[in-house]
Each structure stands twice: as structure tokens, then as C-alpha cells.
Amino acid sequence: MNPRRTPPWIDVLRRYGLVSGSSAFVSVAHFAIQLVAIARLPASGVGLLAFAIVLIQLGFGLSNALVCAPYSILAHRAGDSADGLPTLRAINLALSAGYGVLVGIVMGVGASSLPVGLGFGATAFLALIRWFGRNHAYAADQPMRAALSDLLYAAILGLWAGGVLLLGGGLAHIAAGFVVASLLALVPFGSVIGELVGIASFGAYRPIWRDQASWALVGVVTSEATTNGHAYLVTAMLGPDAFAPLSVAALFLRPLNVCVTALTQTERPRMARDLSAGRVDAAERSRRHFLLVLLLLWAGTIALAAGMLWLVPGTVVPAKLDAQSVEIAVVLTGVIALLQCLMTPSSVLLQAADRFRALATASMVACGVSIAGVVLVLTSLAAAWSLIGILLGQMVMMWGIVVAERRWRRDRRETVSRERNHA
């Protein structure tokens, strides 16, 4: 008697449920700490906290480009390429330390507070170490280790948020909560900490930089400008008070963004393994499943946001913020998030296929459109409408990814055809 075959949708839930579930708890913790900030801090403090989270997310992008993506590819290649792994650990340590100092300076100056600067600087350092730890766990096919780290982080930060709400505190106290949560969330990686950081010569990084990291870095920087250019421009041109309504709107989409980032980290190594083994069909199947999961997550997030705005608007949009600006920002952010969900699976497939240059080229064009659009809107409209510029940039980026994916498929067909002719 043949065993009953598991339905495909059950396999999809098993595969993505662990990552999405643990990431959802992180989202809830971030949601809670930002709600506490809305209740306890002035508008400038709310904006600064949101800006700190944007900076840390940028750090994750830099880590993806300079360390995580090359590691995912090299870890599944045989031969001399494995010699680059110790160098990547050294790069991870240098990147984490350097970026922690940068974030500390920016936040300390922005808040005019040394404790705030030290807190968020330490958070950035620990967060990037943990981020590479999660990538290492997925590359080693140990997702439970990453999930446990997420759950620890979420539980500690959530409890800290409750403490600040009950006992009071300022931005420095919230920053301290991020430090404690990020530090204790490293515990699941304690047995492999030597594989996350180390001291090694940077010489072996040259080919990695030339072939992958340099183009990935261009893609990350320009993608950040395409996606979050409004955050930097609004904060710089109008101040953190003007960014506060946009940060509240982003709060509604935070669960989706966290899940997209986490799923990207687990799907890239999986697709890289499949492509390295010649299993193109398996990689394509992963792309389709990834897309399905993201669309379901988007629909759920939008439904939750709409419900909260309809049922308990005063909880997330206090009187000190412009409710209309928040509503405009939520609608535009939701449309932008949909485009990101549609393009992310193909982008990850191209990363796994080592097509960083094509992605960087598309991102550079989209970056210019986003920045120009945001600046143009800010000269005549309220800050919430600056998201129109981001939306235009995302549309350009999506088209660029479609073109790059078609070119990759064409090149692969030509390669297969040549191999058959030589056989």
C-alpha cells in the first residue's frame, strides 16, 4: 500500500511556517515597542526610533551584500572557494563594529544624547552579528537555531516594552531594551560563534568583492534609496517630527517587512544549493512558493492594518499626529509593499544565480527615479505624499528585475543548448 502523499500546500506551510512564525513574533515586539514610544515619547522621539530601525535594517542589507549572500554561495561550492569563508567571518566582524560606531554617532547627534547613541550603536553591532548567525544557520540547514534566536529577541523586547509602558522611560531606556534583547538573542549561536566572527587576512576577499559583493553593495545602497529614500530626505529636510506620521504608517507594514527579510535569508541559500546542483526546476518551484507565501502575508497584513485603523484608530494614531497624513501613508505604503512582494522572489533567484550586476544596474536606475520623485514632491506637498516618489522607483525596479530574469533564462537556455551540441 502506497503511503498517502502530502498535499503541496502542506509542504509549503511546513517549509515557511517556522521562519514566518518566528519573524512574526519579532514584528509583534517591534510593534509593541513603537506603540510604547507613541504613548511615552514626543513626536520627535517617535520619529527618531523609527529612523533607528531604518538604519538597522540598512545594516542588514549591507550584511546581505558584503557577507551573507557571498557566504550562501561559497558555502555550497566545493574546492578553493571555501578558502574565502574565514575572510567572510573577519569582514562580518569589521562591518558590525564599523556600522555600530556609525549608527551610534548618527543617533547620538540626532537625539543630542550620549546614552541614546551608545544604546543604538551597540544594538547595531549586536544585530549584525546576529543577522549573520541567522544566515549561517539557514546555510547549514539549521533553521531552528535562527527561530530560537528570533523568539528570544521578541520575548525580551516585548517584556521590556511592557516595563517602559508601566514604569515610564525615554528613548534611552528603549535603546537599552534593544541592546539587552539583541545580546541575549545571540545565546542560540554560542556554540558556533567562532564561525560567525574571526580574524583573518582580507586578501581572499578580493575575488568575492570583484565578482559579487561590489555589485551587491551597489544594489543594496541604491535599493535602500529606492525603498527608504523618503525616510532620510524627510528627516533631513523637515526633521523627525515630519517623519513621525510616516513611521506610524510603516508600523502597520512592519510584520510583512520583517517576514520578507527573514524569508529572503532562508530562500537564497536554498535556491543557491539547487542552482549549484543543476536543479533549476527546484529553484523555480521555490520562487513560486515564495511568491505565494508573500502574497498571503501581504493580504493578511493589509487586512490587519485596515481593521486597526477602522476599529481602534486612537491607539496607533494619537492626537499629536496628523491622522490624514497617516492614512495617506498607509495606503501608499501598502501599494509599495505589494510591488516588493511581487518582485522579491525573482530578485532572490537572481542573487542565487550570481546575477548581482544585473540587479545593481536596475537598482541604480530606480534609485534615481525615487530620489528625484521624493525631492520633487517635498517641494510642494506634505511629507506623506513623498511616498509617491518611492512608488515610482519601485515600479522601475520591478521592470528591471523582469528584464534581468528574462535575460538570465535566455542565457541558461543557450548554455544548455551548447552543452547538448557538444555532447
N, C-alpha and C positions, 0 to 999 in steps of 0.2 A: 504494500500500500504506500503510495507516494505521500510524503508529508505535505500538509497544506502550505501553499505559497503565501508569504506575507504580502498584503497589498502594497503597491508602491508608495501610497501616501503615508502608510505606517512607517516605512523606512525613512521617508523624508522627516517625519516628526521625530523619530529616534535620533536621526543624524543632527538635526538643527535644534532640537528641544533643549539640550544641555547648554549649548552656547547661548541661545536666545534667553533661556530661563535665568541663567546667572547674570547675563548682561541686563536683563530686566530689573533685577534687584539693585544693580548699580544705578540704573536710571531712577528707580524709586528713591534711593538715597540722595542722589543729586537733586531730585525734585523736592525732597523734604528740606534739604539744607538751603535751597534757594527760596522756598516758601518761608522758612525761618528768617532769611535775610530780608525778604519783603516785609515781614512783620516787625523786625527789630532794627533795620538799618534805614538811613535816608536813601533817597533815590540814587545819589552818587555811590553809596556803598553797594546797592544792588547792581548798579552798572559795573563797578569795579570787580565784584565777584564773578559776574558773567564774563567779563573780559579776561579774568584769570583762567577761567575754564576754557575759553577760546585759546589762550596761549598754551595751555597744557595739551589741548587737542592738536594744536600745531606741532608741539613736540612729538606727539605720537606719529604724525605724518612724517616728520624728519627722521624719526627712528625707523619707520617703514622703509623710507627711501635709502638711508645710509647703512642700515643694519639688517632689518627684518627680511625685506624682500631678497637681498643677496644671500642671506643665510638660508632662506627657504629653498632657494635654487641650488646652492652649493651643497647643502646637507643631503641632497638626493642625487648627487653626481659622484661617480667613482673617479679615483685617480688623483692627480695633483691638485685638483680644485679644492680638496679637503684641507689643503695647507692654509687656505685663507680663513678657516674658522677661528683659530686663535686670534688672528688680527681683528676679526669682526668683534670679538669679545672686548678687545682693547679699545676699538672705536666706540663700542657701546658705553664703556666707562667714561671715555673722554667726552662723548656727546652728552651724556647725562649730567656730568659735572658742569660742563660749559653752559649748557642750556639752563641748568638750575641757577647759576650765577646771573645769567641774563634776565630770567624771569624775576628773580629776587630784586634786581636793580629797577626794572620797569615797574613792578608793583610797589616797591618801597617809595619810589619817586611819585608815582601816581596817587598813592594814598597818604603821602607825607608821613610815613610811619615805618620805623625800622622793624618792629615786630611783624608787621604785615609782609614786608619784603622778605625777611628771613623765613617766615612761615611758608609763603608760596614758593620761594626759591627751593627750600628743602622738599616741598611737595613735588615740584617739577623733577628734581633729581631722582627721588624715590619712584615716582610714577613711570619714568622712562626705563629704569631698571626693571620694574615690574612688567612693563609692556613687552620688553624683550623676553622676559621669563615666560610670558603667555605665548609668545611666538615660538619659543623653544619647545614648550610643552606640546603645541599643535604639530610642530615639525617632527617631534618624537612620538607622535600619536598617543599623547597622554592628556587628553582634554580635561580629565577630572582634576588634574593639578591646577589648571587655569581656572576652572569653575570654582574650586575651593577658594582660590585667591580672591576671585570676584565676590564670593559670598561673605568672606571675612571682611573685605573692604566695605561692602554695602552695610553689613550689620553694625560695624563700628561707627561709620559715618552717620548712619541713621540714629543710633543711640546718642551720638554727640549732638546731632541736630536737636533731638528732644531735650537734652540738657541745656543747650543755649536758649531754647524757647522758654523753658521753665525758670531758669536761673538768670537769664539775661547775658549779654555779652556783645562785643562789637566784631568788626571784620577780623581783627587779630585772633579772637577766640575761634572764629570759624576756620581761619587758616590753620590754627593748631589742630583742629579736628581732622583736616585733610592730611596733615603730617602723621598723626597717630594712625589713621586708617591705612595710609599708604605704606607705613613701616610694618605694621602687623600683617598686612596682606602679602608681605614677602615671605612669611613663615613657610607656606607650602613649597617654596623654591629653595629652602635652606639646604637640602641635600645636593642640589645641583648649582649652587651659587657660583662655583668655580667655572661652570660652563656658561655663565651669563656675563661675568666681568673678568678681566685679567690684564696682564701686562705683556705686550708683545711688540715686535717691530711693525711699523706701519707700511713697510716696503711691499708686503704682499697685497696691500690694499690697492695698489696702482691699477692692476688689470680689472679689479672689481669696480673701481671708480670710473675707469675708462669705458667699460662695457655696460655697466648697469647703473651704479649709484649716481653718477653725474647727471644722467638723463632723468633718473627717478627723482633726484633732488629738484631739478628744474620743474618737473611735473608737480611735485608737492608744493613748492613755493607759489607757482602760478595757479595751481588748483586752490590753494588757500586764499589767494587774492580773488579768484573767481567765486569762491563759496562764501568767504567771510570778509571780503574787502570792505563791506559796509561797516563792519564792527570796528575796524581800525580807522576808517575815514570819519565816521560819525563821532567816535570818541575823540579823535584828534581835532576835528573841525568844530564840533559843537559841545564836547565834554561828556563825561559819563552820565550826567542827568538825562541828556537826549537819547543815550543808548539804552536807558532803563526799560522803556516800553518794548523795544526790540528784543531785549534779553528775556523779558517775560514771555513774549511770543515764542522765542526759541525754547523756552522751558517746556512748552507743550510738545515740541518735537524731539526733546532730549532722549526719551526712551528709544525712539526709532533710530536716531543718530548713533547712539551707543551700540545698539544691536547691529547696525550696518557695519560699524567699525570693527566690532568683535567678530562678526561672521566673515568679513573680509580677511581677517587674520587667520582664520581656520581654513577658509576655502582656497587661499592662494597656495599653501603647501600641498593641499590635496590635488589641485589642478597641476601643480608643478610635477608631482610624482607621476600623475597619469601621462602627462605630455612627455616626460623623460623616458617613460616605458613604452611610448608609442601608442598609448591608449587614448587616442583623440576622441573617440566616441564617449568614453567615460568622462573626459573633461567637459565635453559639450553637454552631457547629461547633468553634470554638476552645475553648469551655468544655468540651465533651465530650472533646476530645482531651487537654486539660489534666487533666481528672479521670482519664482512663485512665492517663496517664503518672504521676500522683501515686500512684495505687493500686499500680502496678507498682513504683514506688520504695519505697513503704511495705512491700510484701511482701518485697522484697529486703533492706531494712534489718532487718526483724524476723528474717528467716532468718539474717542475719549475726550479729545480737546473740545469738540463741539458740545458734548454733554456737560463738561465743566463750565464752559462759557455760558451755557443756557441755564444750568441749574444753580451753580454757586459762583457767579462772576466776581462777587466781592472778595472771595477767598484768595484768588490769584491776581485780581486786578484791583488793588486798593485805591482809595480816593485820591491818593497823592500822584497817581499815574493817569495819563490820558487814555480812557477806555477805547475811544475810537481808533487811536493810533495802534493800540494793542490788537484790536480786531483786524485792522488792515494788515498788520504784520503777520498775524496768524494765517490769514488766507494766502498771502504771497509766499510765506514760508512753507505752507502745505503743498503748494504747486511746485515749488523748487524741490522739496523733498521727493515728490513723485518722480520728477526727472532724474534725480540722483538714484532712486531705486531702479529705474529702468536702465540706466547706463552702468551702474556699478558691477553687475556680474560680467559684462563684456570687458570692462576695464580690468578686472581681476584676471580674467582669462588671458588678456594680452600681457599683463605683468608676468603671469606664469610662463608665457611663451617667450619671455625676454624681449618684448617689444616696447621697452621703456622710451626709446627715442620717438616713436610714433605718438605715444601718449603725451610726451612732453611738448611736441610740436602742436598738437591740438590744444593743449592746456595754455600755451603761450598766447595763441590767438584769442581764446576765450577770456583769458586774464585781461587783455587789453580792452575787450568789449565790456567786461564787468566794471573795471575801474572807471573807464570813461562814462559809462552809464550812471554809476553811483554819483560821481562828481557832478555830472550834468543835472541830475535830479535834485541833489542837495542845494544847488544854486537857486532853485525856485519852489521846491516843495518841502513838506515836513520829512523828518528823518525816516519815518515808517515807509515812505514811498521809495526810499533808496534801494529797497529790495527789488525793484523793477530792473535796475542795472544788473543785479545778481542773476535774476531770471533770464535776462538776455544772454549773459555769459554762459549759463548752464545749457541753454539751447544750442549755442555754438559748440560747446564741449561735447554734447551728445552727438551732434552731427559728425564731429571729428572722430569720435570713437567708432561710430558706424563705418566711416570710411576706412579707418585703420583696421577694423576687424575684417572687412571685405578684402583688403589688401593681403592680410595675413592668410586668409582662407585661399585666396588665389595663389599665393606663393607656395602654400603647402600642397595644393593640387599639382602645381608644376613640379615640385620636388618629388612627389610620389610618381608622377608620370616619367620623370627622368630615371628614377630608380628602376621602374619596370622595364624601360627601354634598355638599360644596361644589364638587366638580369638575363 
